[in-house]
Amino acid sequence: MTFKVDFKVRDYECDLQGIVNNSVYFNYLEHARHEFLHANGIDFAQLARDKINLVVMRSEMDYKQSLVPGDEFYVVVEPERISRLKFGFRQTVVRKHDEKVMLKALVIGTSVNEQGRPFLPAQVDQLFKAE
């Protein structure tokens, strides 16, 4: 299952070098993951109200090229089962005008209950079933 979210670089996301600051990519990736969950019927905010917290355990990001102000791009989200209690999102940032890959990432997470113990609620578990 592949999912895609469109973006456009805003001037304030760039650093003194005129490129998107590396920390901003975390925001792009997180927003795309939340949109993926929403599109698949999972309300991130409702889970939190139910004392179920989705948490990031690890992020791997390979920067290929830099986005600049005004660049239009999209983030691809591909869910992946990592283990019984861990799930991953393979994410790719692609500049639209030339389809060039700007960044590749793997974000690994789990969910924890009110006591902070890992578990996967059924609706989250279902998204990461092996195909």
URCOR-V604417 format. One record per pair of residues at least 12 apart in sequence whose ideal C-beta (glycine too) atoms are under 7 Angstrom apart, sorted by sequence separation. I is the first residue (numbers start at 0). J is the second residue. D is the distance in Angstrom with one decimal. If there is no record, write none. Layout:
# URCOR-V604417
{{I/J/D} {I/J/D}}
This chain:
# URCOR-V604417
{{76/88/5.6} {77/89/4.4} {91/103/5.4} {110/123/5.8} {76/90/5.6} {90/104/4.5} {75/90/6.4} {74/90/5.8} {75/91/4.4} {89/105/5.7} {90/106/6.5} {74/92/5.4} {75/93/6.7} {87/105/5.7} {88/106/4.7} {87/106/6.7} {72/92/5.8} {73/93/5.6} {87/107/4.8} {6/27/6.0} {72/93/6.0} {72/94/4.9} {73/95/6.5} {85/107/5.8} {86/108/6.0} {72/95/5.8} {70/94/5.7} {71/95/4.4} {85/109/5.2} {84/109/5.2} {4/30/6.8} {81/107/5.7} {4/31/4.4} {66/94/6.6} {56/85/6.9} {72/101/6.6} {4/34/4.9} {2/35/4.6} {84/117/4.6} {84/118/6.9} {64/99/6.4} {66/101/5.7} {84/119/6.1} {2/38/6.4} {24/60/6.4} {63/100/5.3} {64/101/5.0} {63/101/5.6} {63/102/6.0} {62/102/5.5} {63/103/6.9} {21/62/6.7} {35/76/4.4} {61/102/6.7} {86/127/4.4} {60/102/6.1} {61/103/4.7} {31/74/3.8} {32/76/6.1} {60/104/4.6} {31/76/5.2} {59/104/6.3} {19/65/6.2} {28/74/6.4} {58/104/6.7} {59/105/4.6} {18/65/3.7} {19/66/4.3} {27/74/5.7} {80/127/4.4} {18/66/6.8} {58/106/5.1} {78/126/5.5} {18/67/5.8} {78/127/5.4} {80/129/5.8} {17/67/6.1} {57/107/4.4} {55/106/5.9} {56/107/5.1} {56/108/5.6} {55/108/4.9} {56/109/6.1} {13/67/7.0} {54/108/5.7} {13/68/5.6} {53/108/5.9} {54/109/6.2} {32/88/5.4} {54/110/7.0} {53/110/5.0} {54/111/6.0} {8/66/5.0} {10/68/4.9} {52/110/6.4} {8/67/6.6} {31/90/6.4} {51/110/5.6} {52/111/5.3} {8/68/5.5} {8/69/6.1} {51/112/6.4} {8/70/4.6} {28/90/5.1} {50/112/6.8} {50/113/4.1} {7/71/5.0} {27/92/6.5} {6/72/5.5} {6/73/6.6} {5/73/4.9} {6/74/6.7} {24/92/6.8} {4/73/6.2} {51/120/5.6} {3/73/5.0} {4/74/5.1} {3/75/5.3} {1/75/6.1} {2/76/4.4} {32/106/6.9} {1/77/5.4} {28/104/5.7} {0/78/6.2} {24/102/5.8} {28/106/6.3} {41/122/5.6} {40/122/6.9} {41/123/6.5} {39/126/5.7}}
